[in-house]
């Protein structure tokens, strides 16, 4: 029976690999679940040893277990122009237009002589739906950790975060927003600057629509992976425990805090950070979606008291 389950997972992954680089006309839940079967994004490996004190009727002894680290698809982050048009079709009702958040798109009338680079994007951060399917896939590598997300749970819907997302209040006057070089995605010196993380809202100046979508996705991920932010959202974080080290705050261009897997307009089986050199496909409807993969480390409990751990590197 275990062989057949493993065979089905491999078959699903093979079907997914056949679709690498192809356009995704409609992003649905089944496609998102299949995309989570990615060995590249999982990146499972043994990173250390944990020590436990186990006591019984005849005394105490120190037991050891391996410490593993891997990435988990915590959330689907959508970045799209038209309010209510989340590319994840089944989730569109969660972010329908409302009296304080409607319309969207670019600040342009599409005239040839015009050079207005202002763009606006909505953003939704929703718990990844893979759940049990991903757990079975990951467990083939060995012991696995639990993630922080609940499937289909909305952690941020920009239509409910109107004051901060559309007006930049109060982040428009933060030092990160006013001082060049602070919290930027890419570098001016290397000529690959995609945009700035602050203010974390839907407006930005960017001629490249793909890169503008990526910057807005990074902003949304930045918000939900921190507590106490001045936004309407729910933190996507787990609490550390003995033998369990969950992902912390997402930091731009730092793979050790999180990576992105493109879902639409093209479906990828690999993960990267922004900015990257991968081929960019501009979405015809200005809507994009990525899976946010986050790193977790853990070890199996083998005693009553956790004594600590040793990392190999």
N, C-alpha and C positions, 0 to 999 in steps of 0.2 A: 504493500500500500504506500509506504514511504517513497518507493521508487517512482510510482505513478504520479504522486504529488510533485516530486522533483522534476519529472519529465514534463508535466503540464507547465510548470514555471519556466522551464527552459524553452518550451515551445512558444510561450507567450513572449518571452524576451526575444526570441528569434524573429517573431512577427514584428515586434517593435523595431528591431534593427533594420528590417527591410524598409521601414518608413523614415529612416534618418534623412534629414535634409528635405523632406517633402513638405509641402504646404499643408496647414491644418485649416480646412475650410470652416469647420465648426468644432469648437473645443467642448467636449462633453466629459462626464464623469468617468466613463469607461476608458477613454483615451488617457485621462490623467492617471488613473489607477495603473494602467499598463506601463506608463512612462516611469513609474517608480521602480521597476525591475531593472535597475541600472547598476552593474558592478562598479563602474567608474565613479558614480556619485556616492555609492555606499562606502567605498574605501575602508573596508573592515580590516583591522590589524591588531595584533597583540602589542601592547605598549609598555607593559610592566607587570608587577606582581603585588598582590594584596596580602596582608597578614591579618589573621583572625585569632583571637584567643577563645578556645573551646574548652569548657569545663564540664566535668561530669562527676559521677560518684567516686571515681578513682583518681581524681586530680585534673590538672589542666594541661593543655598542650597547644602549641602554635600551629595553625593550619594555614596553608597558602593556596591562593587561587590566582588565575591569570587576570590581568587587567586589560580590557579591550577598549578600542575606540573606533567609532564609525559615525557616519552621517545618517541623519534621519530626515525624510521629507516632511517637515513640519507644516508648511502652509503653501497654498497657491496664492501668489500675489499678482493681481491683475492691474494693468495700467492702461486706461482707455479714455478716448476723447469725449464721446457722446454719453451724457448721463443716462444711466439705465441700460447701457449696452455692454455690460460685462461680457467679455468673450467666452467665459464659462457659462454656457447657455442656461443650465439648470439653476444658476445662482442669481440670475438677473433680477428676480423679484425682491431680493434682499436690498438692492441699492437703486430702487426706482426713484425717479425725480420727485421732489417735494417742494413746498413753497419757498424754502430757503436754499435749495440746491437743484437747479435745473439748467438745461442747455450745457454747452461745452464747446470744445473744438479749439481752433486757432484764431489768433487775432489778425486775420487777413481776409481780404475780399478776393484773393487769387488773381489779382491783376499782374500782368507781366512786369510792370515797372515797380511793383511794390517790394519792399525788403523788410517786412515786419516778421521778426523771428519769434514773437511771443506765442507760446503754446500753453494749453491747459489740459491737464489729465486728471481724471478721477482715479482713485485707487481703492481696491478691496483686498483685505488679507483674510483668507478663509482657511480653516483647518484642512489639511490634505486628506482626501477620502480613502487612501490606499489601505490604512488600518491593518486588518488581519492578513491581507494579501501580501503587503510589504513585510510583515513580521515573519511569515512563512518563508519568504524569499531570503530575508536577511539571516534567518536561523540556520540556513544551509552552510553559512560560513563558520558558525560556532555560537558561543554565548552572545546575546544581544542586549542592548540597553533600551529603556523606555524613553519615548519622546515627551515633549511638553504639550503637544497639541491634541485637541479633540476633533475628530473628523467632522467637517461641515460647520464647525463653530466659527462665526464671524468675529474676528479680533479687531478689525478696523474697517469701517465703511465710510468713505469720505463724504458721502451725502449726509451723514449724521454729525460730521465734524466741520460744519460750515464756517464758523468763525476763524478757526485756525487754518483750514485747508484752502478757503477761497479768499480770505482777507489777510492772512499771515499774522494774525494777532495771537500772541505777542512776539513771535519769533522773528518778525521782520526787523526788529531792533536789537536782536542778540548779536554779540561780537562775532559769532560764527557766520552771520549773514552779512556783516558790514566790512569785515577785514578780509581782503583777498588772500587766498592760500589756505584759509581755514576750512577744514572738512570738505575737501574737494575730491571728486571722483576722477582720477587721472592727474595729469601734471601739465602745466603750461610749458615747462622746459622740454618735455618729450613730445609735445604737440599731439597729445591724446586726451585733452581735457574734455570730459563729457558734461560736467556740470557740478554744481555745488549741492551738498546735502541740505544746508539751511538756506532760507527758511523751509521747513518741511511742510510744503503745501503743493498745490496743483499747478502753479504758474512757474514757468522758467523760459529763459531765452536760449533757444537751441534750434539750429537749422535742420539738424538730423532728427527725424521723428523717432527712429529706433532708439537712439541714444537718449532722447527726452523721456521715452517710456521707461528705459532702464533706470534713469536717475530718479524718476518718481517712484518706481518700485523699491529702489534702495531707501528712499525717504520713508516709505511706509514700513519697510522692514526695520529701519532704525527706530521708529516710534514703538512698535509693538514688542521689541526685545529690550525695552527699558521700563522701569517703573516710575510713576510720578510725573509723567509728561503732561504738558498742558494741551491735551487733545482728548477727544471722545473715543476711547478705545479700551480694549482689554489686554493686559500684558500676556505675551506668549512666552512664559518662563516657567521653569520647574525649580523646586527647591533642592539644594544639595542635601545628600544624606550619606551615611556611612557606606562607603563603597560605590557611590554614585556621584558623578560630576557632570551636571547638565550644562548645556550651552549658555553662554552669557550674552552680553550686548553685541549686536552685529556692528562690525566696523568695516567701512568701505575699503575695498581692495585687499582685505585680509582674509585669506581662505581659511585660516584657523578659527574664524568666528562664523563662517557661513559661506555657502556657494550657491550659484544660480543655475538652474536647468531650464532652458527655453522650451516652452510648450506651444506657443503660437506667436508669430505666423509660421514658424517652422518648428518641427518636433525634434529635439535633440536627445541623445542618450548619454551625453557627457555634461559635466558641470564646470563652471568657470566663475571668476569674479569680474566685476565691472571696474575698469574698462578691460576689454579683451580684444583680440585680433581676429576672432572668428568672423565668418561671413555674416553680414547684416542684411536682412530682408525687410524692406519697409512694408508695413501692414496697410492694405488698401483702405481699411476702415479706421486706421490709427489706433488699433487696439492690440495689446500685447499681454502675455501672461508668462510667468516663470514659476517654477517650484523653488522654494527656499529650503535648501538642505542645511541642517545645523549639526555640529559635532557634539557627541556625547561619549563619555567614558564611564565604565562601570566594571564591577567584578562580582562574582557570585558569592553570597554570604556563606561562610563556613564556620561560624562561631558566634558567641554572644557579644564579644567586644571586638570592635575594629581597631587594630593597632597602627595602621598606616599602610602606605604603599611605596614602592620603588619603581620609578620609571626607567626604561632602558636608555632613553636619550635625555 
